[in-house]
Amino acid sequence: MASDRRDTYFFVAGIALMKTLFIVAFLGLIIYNLGAGLYYMLVDKGTTKRTVNALTRRIALSVLLILLVIAGIATGIIEPHGLSA
């Protein structure tokens, strides 16, 4: 009986960790594309569209992350918490 509770706890903790790592990975990709856009802007000096492409990918990833968080809240996968008064 005790091992069942412990297994359930580790399963729930593992799911929470996976959700956190997924969001952090998304944020890492967003920051990487922001940095790539800055680099291309400084190196290319407006001669190519690499800056625009990098910033477009960053915006698309940001919108996708927001939509995934909204979907996660709507389905109950992510449980928001309020600010304590």
FENBEL-V866252 format. One record per pair of residues at least 24 apart in sequence whose C-alpha atoms are under 8 Angstrom apart, sorted by the first residue. I is the first residue (numbers start at 1). GAP is how many residues later the second one is. Records with the same first field share a line. If there is no record, write none. Layout:
BEGIN
I->GAP ; GAP
END
This chain:
BEGIN
23->42
26->35 ; 39
29->29 ; 32
30->27 ; 28 ; 29 ; 31 ; 32
31->27
33->24 ; 25
34->24
END
